[in-house]
Amino acid sequence: MNKPLIMLFSDSDPVTGGSDRVVQKLIPGTQGQKHTTIANGGHFLQEDQGEEVAQMLVAFTRDNP
């Protein structure tokens, strides 16, 4: 079973930068989801851009009941 998975990455993360494309190819549940690269976030995206992360997660749960 493929469960939906959304990936939210930062445009400024020195640790995971660029790995989003690799991971999306490896995990079937990522296919067809609205992945986003969020501006002005660092490695701890939820702390740097928490409101935007929350909005994206609310939309994801709404779109994938």
Helices and strands as residue ranges (DSSP letters): E 8-10, H 19-26, G 28-30, E 36-38, H 45-48, H 50-63
